[in-house]
Amino acid sequence: LVGGISYGDLAASRYVDVYSPRLIGEETVAGLNADGTKTDIKKCQVIELASKASGATYHKVLVWVDKQNFLSVKADFFAKSGKKMTTVYYSLPKEVNGKIITTKMFLFDQINITKTYLIEYSDIKITQ
């Protein structure tokens, strides 16, 4: 964990192994474009992911999923205390082997608010 950010957890693709999902409602939210500017407002479903195990880095994750394309727009990651640790915006969707995946993430540390991070995937290979 770096400040409020755990890179491995934020980029994990197997949340189903660690969290139990629950649809908690719908909201509109602006995402971020690949250059970091705000997107148009998107209609999203809000999904709460509650940790299944006490060893999970984050106790709860809220994910805003675009109702039109079912891609994640934003996520907030919370500690067991309820404190928001990190906010992530997902951007730059690309098609790889017929699957649309997010290739860029803007990470905003909510503990040390002067710190922001960027993860961008390139040369992506999907194995079966």
JOZIPE-V671573 format. One record per backbone hydrogen bond with DSSP energy under -0.5 kcal/mol. NH is the residue of the N-H (numbers start at 1). CO is the residue of the C=O. If there is no record, write none. Layout:
BEGIN
{{NH;CO} {NH;CO}}
END
This chain:
BEGIN
{{2;5} {3;1} {5;2} {7;5} {10;6} {11;7} {12;9} {17;14} {18;15} {19;15} {20;50} {21;19} {22;48} {24;46} {25;46} {27;44} {29;42} {31;40} {33;37} {36;33} {39;31} {42;29} {44;27} {44;42} {45;65} {46;25} {47;45} {47;63} {48;22} {49;47} {49;61} {50;20} {50;48} {51;59} {52;18} {53;18} {56;53} {59;78} {60;78} {61;49} {62;76} {63;47} {63;61} {64;74} {65;45} {65;63} {66;71} {67;43} {70;66} {73;64} {74;64} {75;88} {76;62} {77;86} {78;60} {79;83} {82;79} {85;77} {86;77} {87;108} {88;75} {89;106} {90;73} {91;104} {94;101} {96;94} {96;99} {99;96} {101;94} {101;99} {103;91} {103;92} {104;91} {105;119} {106;89} {107;105} {107;117} {108;87} {109;107} {109;115} {110;85} {111;85} {113;111} {115;112} {117;107} {119;105} {121;103} {127;125}}
END
